[in-house]
Amino acid sequence: MQVTAIWAVLGALALLYFGAILFAMLAPAPVGEAAFYFDGSFLSRAAAYQRAGLGLSLLQQLLSLLILAGVAFAALRYFQAAPRPSLPAAAGYIAAFLLFQLLVGLPLAFYRGHTIEHRFGLSARTAAGWFADYGKSALISLLITTAALLGLYVLIIWRQEHWWLPAGAVVALFMVLSGYLYPVLIDPLFYRFSELEKGELHGEIMELSKKAGIGVERILVADASRRTRKANAYFSGLGATKRIVLYDTLLENFTAEEVLAVVAHEMGHWRRGHLWRGLLLGAAGAFVALYALYQVLLKMGVAADFRALPLALLFFALLSTVVGPAQCTLSRSFEVEADRTALCLTGDPAPFVSLYRKLARSNLSVVQPHPLLKVLLYTHPPLMERIEAARRHGEDG
């Protein structure tokens, strides 16, 4: 396939992806069984919240792609002499571009992350607090992406042939290290954590972990209520940094049985080895993507100079958009496995049904989205599917 055709196919698929989301976002979502569990006013409000958020997200992604495409075109059009700036100069150019991109996207990010969240009553964070969090996230992203692109530049000029192999190895190593270090280096920049108090809930969690055959060393509570009214829980870390994290909003607004159902779900991820499976698949995907990029740059004759970097950014942005639905499908399959494991561990589906209903209201979730939105965007099964799965589990005994 000619290199022009590769770019054309990626661009066309990305446009098809955005068009499908826009169509599904504006089409009426099915109601079905949702009417038995949720009132009409909630369903309408959740749909409005989703439309507002998705509309801004689409604009953000399209703006980012347009900027990347413009810079890539300018690099090819106006720099024909295979430029190779020094490493400090290259780092400066990279950081300047990334900073420019962050600043251009700031108004949309603020409207999406602050204004809309307050409009729908989901945020407890002030504008100053939002900017503080955005600044920290932006700085982390700027440093990591600058280092990654500078490292890629070093590899493509140092090892012009097969640079994708060491690049893939570095990406795989970074994924493992970030999985280990993120909970202790990055998470504390945004949340204050405390150990879950010893008591009945703590004891039940430890009993559940024994039943699951999982060694849970740390159960932490994050002070999420300073930022949001949403409820959530997650597991993170590798080895010594492995932990379950519960939002304080979850503990405050949900029953002990519902919290235990959440924890059982997170244990289901551990028991099924989802983190390691995800890391292995992610590393394999990185090697494939880098090899594809290597071939594209080789065919374009820019595989050994600075012009490769904006092309790499555009290529990965388009590729991540195109493969997004496949990643969502894999993630949903992991979540279904974790739900099944959790239901078997607790043996009681009732708390799961009430949990999903309260999570929907707490997070203003569309519980039964348009099928296209589910395929393209949902990393978790829609909540109505999870409610029905829990109910069927109870009926099957």
C-alpha positions as CSV (number, residue, x, y, z in Angstrom):
1,M,0.0,0.0,0.0
2,Q,1.3,3.4,-1.0
3,V,2.1,5.7,1.9
4,T,-0.5,8.3,0.7
5,A,-3.1,5.6,0.9
6,I,-2.1,4.7,4.4
7,W,-2.7,8.3,5.6
8,A,-5.9,8.5,3.6
9,V,-7.3,5.3,5.2
10,L,-6.3,6.4,8.7
11,G,-7.9,9.8,8.1
12,A,-11.1,8.4,6.6
13,L,-11.5,5.9,9.5
14,A,-11.0,8.6,12.0
15,L,-13.6,10.8,10.3
16,L,-16.0,7.8,10.2
17,Y,-15.4,7.3,13.9
18,F,-16.2,10.9,14.7
19,G,-19.2,10.8,12.4
20,A,-20.6,7.7,14.0
21,I,-20.2,9.2,17.5
22,L,-22.0,12.4,16.4
23,F,-24.8,10.4,14.8
24,A,-25.3,8.2,17.9
25,M,-25.0,11.1,20.2
26,L,-27.9,13.0,18.5
27,A,-30.0,9.9,18.0
28,P,-32.5,9.0,20.7
29,A,-31.1,6.3,23.1
30,P,-33.2,3.2,23.7
31,V,-35.2,3.1,26.9
32,G,-36.2,-0.5,27.2
33,E,-35.7,-2.0,30.7
34,A,-34.3,1.2,32.0
35,A,-37.8,2.6,32.6
36,F,-38.3,-0.1,35.3
37,Y,-35.3,1.0,37.3
38,F,-35.0,4.8,36.6
39,D,-37.5,7.6,36.2
40,G,-37.8,9.6,33.0
41,S,-36.3,12.9,34.4
42,F,-33.1,11.1,35.4
43,L,-32.8,9.4,32.0
44,S,-33.3,12.8,30.2
45,R,-30.8,14.6,32.5
46,A,-28.2,11.8,32.0
47,A,-28.6,12.0,28.3
48,A,-28.2,15.8,28.3
49,Y,-25.0,15.4,30.4
50,Q,-23.6,12.8,28.0
51,R,-24.4,15.0,24.9
52,A,-22.7,18.0,26.4
53,G,-19.6,16.1,27.5
54,L,-19.3,14.2,24.2
55,G,-19.7,17.3,22.1
56,L,-16.8,19.0,23.9
57,S,-14.7,15.9,23.7
58,L,-15.2,15.6,20.0
59,L,-14.2,19.2,19.5
60,Q,-11.1,18.7,21.6
61,Q,-10.0,15.7,19.6
62,L,-10.7,17.3,16.2
63,L,-8.8,20.4,17.2
64,S,-5.9,18.4,18.4
65,L,-5.8,16.4,15.1
66,L,-6.0,19.6,13.0
67,I,-3.1,21.1,14.9
68,L,-1.0,17.9,14.5
69,A,-1.9,17.7,10.8
70,G,-1.0,21.3,10.2
71,V,2.4,21.0,11.9
72,A,3.1,17.7,10.1
73,F,2.3,19.3,6.7
74,A,4.4,22.4,7.5
75,A,7.4,20.2,8.5
76,L,7.2,18.3,5.2
77,R,6.5,21.4,3.1
78,Y,9.0,23.9,4.5
79,F,11.8,21.7,5.8
80,Q,13.2,19.7,3.0
81,A,16.8,19.4,4.1
82,A,16.4,16.6,6.7
83,P,17.0,18.8,9.7
84,R,18.8,17.4,12.7
85,P,18.9,19.9,15.5
86,S,20.9,19.3,18.6
87,L,19.3,17.5,21.5
88,P,18.8,20.6,23.6
89,A,17.3,22.4,20.6
90,A,15.1,19.4,19.8
91,A,13.8,19.3,23.4
92,G,13.0,23.0,23.2
93,Y,11.0,22.7,20.0
94,I,9.1,19.7,21.3
95,A,8.3,21.3,24.6
96,A,7.2,24.5,22.9
97,F,4.9,22.7,20.5
98,L,3.3,20.6,23.3
99,L,2.8,23.7,25.5
100,F,1.2,25.5,22.5
101,Q,-1.2,22.6,22.1
102,L,-2.1,22.5,25.7
103,L,-2.8,26.3,25.8
104,V,-4.9,26.1,22.6
105,G,-7.0,23.3,24.1
106,L,-7.3,25.0,27.6
107,P,-10.6,26.8,27.0
108,L,-12.4,23.6,25.8
109,A,-10.8,21.6,28.6
110,F,-12.0,24.2,31.2
111,Y,-15.5,24.2,29.8
112,R,-15.7,20.4,29.7
113,G,-14.0,19.7,33.0
114,H,-15.4,22.6,35.1
115,T,-18.4,24.4,33.6
116,I,-20.3,21.4,32.5
117,E,-19.6,19.5,35.7
118,H,-20.9,22.4,37.8
119,R,-23.9,22.8,35.5
120,F,-25.0,19.3,36.2
121,G,-24.1,19.5,39.9
122,L,-21.3,16.9,39.8
123,S,-18.3,19.0,40.8
124,A,-17.3,20.3,44.2
125,R,-14.1,21.9,42.9
126,T,-13.6,25.6,42.5
127,A,-12.2,27.2,39.3
128,A,-8.9,27.7,41.1
129,G,-8.8,24.1,42.1
130,W,-9.6,23.0,38.5
131,F,-6.7,25.1,37.2
132,A,-4.4,23.7,39.8
133,D,-5.2,20.1,38.9
134,Y,-5.0,20.9,35.2
135,G,-1.6,22.6,35.6
136,K,-0.3,19.5,37.4
137,S,-1.7,17.1,34.8
138,A,-0.4,19.3,32.0
139,L,3.1,19.5,33.5
140,I,3.3,15.8,34.0
141,S,2.1,15.2,30.4
142,L,4.5,17.8,29.1
143,L,7.5,16.2,30.8
144,I,6.7,12.6,29.9
145,T,5.8,13.4,26.3
146,T,8.8,15.6,25.7
147,A,11.1,12.9,27.1
148,A,9.4,10.2,25.0
149,L,9.7,12.2,21.8
150,L,13.2,13.2,22.5
151,G,14.1,9.6,23.1
152,L,12.4,8.6,19.8
153,Y,14.5,11.3,18.1
154,V,17.7,9.9,19.6
155,L,16.8,6.4,18.4
156,I,15.9,7.4,14.8
157,I,19.2,9.2,14.3
158,W,21.3,6.8,16.3
159,R,19.9,3.6,14.9
160,Q,18.2,4.4,11.6
161,E,17.4,0.8,10.9
162,H,15.1,-1.1,13.2
163,W,14.9,1.7,15.8
164,W,11.3,0.5,16.5
165,L,12.7,-2.5,18.4
166,P,14.5,-0.6,21.2
167,A,11.7,1.9,21.2
168,G,9.2,-0.8,21.8
169,A,11.3,-2.2,24.6
170,V,11.5,1.2,26.3
171,V,7.7,1.6,26.0
172,A,7.1,-1.8,27.5
173,L,9.5,-1.0,30.4
174,F,7.8,2.4,30.9
175,M,4.4,0.7,31.1
176,V,5.6,-1.6,33.9
177,L,7.4,1.1,35.8
178,S,4.5,3.5,35.6
179,G,2.1,0.8,36.8
180,Y,4.4,0.3,39.8
181,L,5.2,4.0,40.5
182,Y,2.0,5.8,39.5
183,P,0.2,5.1,42.8
184,V,3.1,6.4,44.9
185,L,4.3,9.3,42.7
186,I,1.3,10.7,40.8
187,D,-1.9,9.8,42.7
188,P,-0.8,11.7,45.8
189,L,-0.5,14.9,43.8
190,F,-4.2,14.9,43.4
191,Y,-5.7,13.1,46.4
192,R,-4.9,12.6,50.0
193,F,-5.1,9.0,51.1
194,S,-5.9,7.3,54.4
195,E,-6.1,3.7,55.4
196,L,-9.6,2.3,55.6
197,E,-10.5,2.3,59.3
198,K,-10.4,-1.1,61.1
199,G,-14.0,-2.2,61.7
200,E,-16.7,-4.4,60.3
201,L,-16.3,-3.4,56.7
202,H,-12.5,-3.8,56.9
203,G,-12.9,-7.2,58.4
204,E,-15.4,-8.3,55.7
205,I,-13.0,-7.1,53.0
206,M,-10.2,-9.1,54.4
207,E,-12.4,-12.2,54.6
208,L,-13.4,-11.7,51.0
209,S,-9.8,-11.4,50.0
210,K,-9.0,-14.7,51.7
211,K,-11.9,-16.3,49.9
212,A,-10.6,-14.9,46.6
213,G,-7.1,-16.1,47.3
214,I,-5.7,-12.6,47.0
215,G,-3.4,-10.8,49.4
216,V,-4.8,-7.3,49.9
217,E,-2.2,-5.3,51.8
218,R,-3.7,-1.8,51.5
219,I,-7.2,-0.5,51.3
220,L,-7.1,3.2,50.9
221,V,-9.7,6.0,51.0
222,A,-9.2,9.0,48.7
223,D,-10.6,12.4,49.6
224,A,-12.4,12.7,46.3
225,S,-15.3,14.7,47.8
226,R,-13.1,17.8,47.6
227,R,-13.3,17.6,43.8
228,T,-16.4,15.6,42.8
229,R,-19.8,14.3,44.0
230,K,-19.2,11.2,41.8
231,A,-18.5,7.8,43.4
232,N,-15.8,5.5,42.3
233,A,-13.3,2.8,43.2
234,Y,-10.3,1.4,41.4
235,F,-7.3,-0.9,41.9
236,S,-3.8,0.1,40.9
237,G,-0.1,-0.7,41.5
238,L,2.1,-3.7,41.0
239,G,3.9,-5.7,43.7
240,A,4.5,-3.6,46.8
241,T,2.4,-0.7,45.5
242,K,-0.7,-2.8,44.8
243,R,-3.8,-1.3,46.5
244,I,-7.6,-0.9,46.3
245,V,-8.7,2.7,46.4
246,L,-12.2,3.8,47.5
247,Y,-13.6,7.3,47.0
248,D,-14.8,8.8,50.3
249,T,-18.0,9.6,48.4
250,L,-18.6,5.9,47.9
251,L,-18.2,5.2,51.7
252,E,-20.5,8.1,52.6
253,N,-23.3,7.4,50.3
254,F,-23.4,3.6,49.8
255,T,-24.2,0.8,52.1
256,A,-21.5,-1.6,53.4
257,E,-22.9,-4.4,51.2
258,E,-22.7,-2.1,48.1
259,V,-19.1,-1.1,49.0
260,L,-18.2,-4.8,49.4
261,A,-19.6,-5.5,46.0
262,V,-17.3,-2.8,44.5
263,V,-14.3,-4.3,46.3
264,A,-15.3,-7.8,45.1
265,H,-15.3,-6.4,41.5
266,E,-11.8,-5.0,42.0
267,M,-10.7,-8.3,43.4
268,G,-12.1,-9.9,40.3
269,H,-9.7,-7.9,38.2
270,W,-6.8,-9.2,40.3
271,R,-7.9,-12.7,40.3
272,R,-8.3,-12.7,36.5
273,G,-4.9,-11.1,36.0
274,H,-6.3,-8.2,34.0
275,L,-3.6,-5.8,34.8
276,W,-0.8,-8.0,33.6
277,R,-2.9,-9.1,30.6
278,G,-3.5,-5.5,29.8
279,L,0.2,-4.7,30.1
280,L,1.2,-7.6,27.8
281,L,-1.3,-6.7,25.2
282,G,-0.4,-3.0,25.5
283,A,3.3,-3.8,25.0
284,A,2.6,-6.0,22.0
285,G,0.4,-3.3,20.5
286,A,3.3,-0.8,21.0
287,F,5.7,-2.9,19.1
288,V,3.2,-3.3,16.2
289,A,2.4,0.4,16.1
290,L,6.1,1.5,16.2
291,Y,6.9,-1.0,13.4
292,A,4.0,0.4,11.3
293,L,5.3,4.0,12.0
294,Y,8.8,2.9,11.0
295,Q,7.6,1.6,7.7
296,V,5.5,4.7,7.0
297,L,8.4,7.0,7.8
298,L,10.8,4.9,5.7
299,K,8.5,5.1,2.7
300,M,8.2,8.9,3.1
301,G,12.0,9.3,3.3
302,V,11.9,11.0,6.7
303,A,12.9,8.1,8.9
304,A,16.1,9.7,10.1
305,D,15.4,13.4,10.8
306,F,13.4,15.7,13.0
307,R,10.5,15.8,10.7
308,A,9.6,12.3,11.8
309,L,8.3,13.6,15.2
310,P,5.2,15.6,14.1
311,L,4.4,12.7,11.7
312,A,4.8,10.3,14.6
313,L,2.4,12.3,16.8
314,L,-0.2,12.5,14.0
315,F,0.2,8.8,13.2
316,F,-0.3,7.7,16.8
317,A,-3.3,10.1,17.3
318,L,-5.0,8.7,14.2
319,L,-4.1,5.1,15.1
320,S,-5.3,5.4,18.7
321,T,-8.7,6.8,17.4
322,V,-9.0,4.0,14.9
323,V,-8.2,1.2,17.4
324,G,-10.2,2.8,20.2
325,P,-13.3,0.6,19.7
326,A,-11.2,-2.6,19.9
327,Q,-9.6,-1.4,23.1
328,C,-13.1,-0.6,24.5
329,T,-14.3,-4.1,23.5
330,L,-11.3,-5.7,25.4
331,S,-11.9,-3.5,28.4
332,R,-15.6,-4.4,28.5
333,S,-14.8,-8.1,28.4
334,F,-12.4,-7.6,31.4
335,E,-15.2,-5.8,33.3
336,V,-17.7,-8.6,32.6
337,E,-15.2,-11.1,33.9
338,A,-14.6,-9.1,37.0
339,D,-18.4,-8.7,37.6
340,R,-18.9,-12.5,37.2
341,T,-16.1,-13.2,39.6
342,A,-17.4,-10.7,42.1
343,L,-20.9,-12.2,42.0
344,C,-19.5,-15.7,42.7
345,L,-17.3,-14.3,45.5
346,T,-20.2,-12.6,47.4
347,G,-23.0,-15.0,46.4
348,D,-25.5,-12.2,46.6
349,P,-26.6,-10.3,43.5
350,A,-29.0,-7.9,45.4
351,P,-26.2,-5.4,46.5
352,F,-24.9,-5.3,42.9
353,V,-28.3,-4.3,41.5
354,S,-28.7,-1.5,44.1
355,L,-25.0,-0.5,43.6
356,Y,-25.4,0.0,39.9
357,R,-28.6,2.0,40.3
358,K,-27.0,4.3,42.8
359,L,-23.8,4.6,40.8
360,A,-25.9,5.7,37.8
361,R,-27.5,8.4,39.8
362,S,-24.3,9.5,41.5
363,N,-22.4,9.7,38.3
364,L,-25.3,10.8,36.0
365,S,-24.6,7.8,33.7
366,V,-26.5,6.9,30.6
367,V,-27.5,3.4,31.6
368,Q,-28.7,2.2,28.2
369,P,-26.8,4.1,25.5
370,H,-27.1,4.0,21.7
371,P,-25.5,0.7,20.5
372,L,-22.9,2.7,18.5
373,L,-21.8,4.6,21.5
374,K,-21.4,1.4,23.5
375,V,-19.2,-0.1,20.8
376,L,-17.1,3.1,20.2
377,L,-16.7,4.6,23.7
378,Y,-17.8,2.4,26.6
379,T,-14.9,0.8,28.5
380,H,-17.5,-0.7,30.9
381,P,-20.7,-2.5,30.0
382,P,-23.7,-0.1,30.3
383,L,-25.2,-0.2,33.7
384,M,-28.4,-1.7,32.5
385,E,-26.5,-4.7,31.2
386,R,-24.7,-5.1,34.5
387,I,-28.0,-4.9,36.4
388,E,-29.6,-7.5,34.2
389,A,-26.5,-9.8,34.5
390,A,-26.7,-9.6,38.3
391,R,-30.4,-10.3,38.2
392,R,-29.9,-13.3,35.9
393,H,-27.1,-14.6,38.2
394,G,-29.5,-14.5,41.1
395,E,-32.2,-16.3,39.1
396,D,-29.7,-19.0,38.0
397,G,-28.8,-19.6,41.7
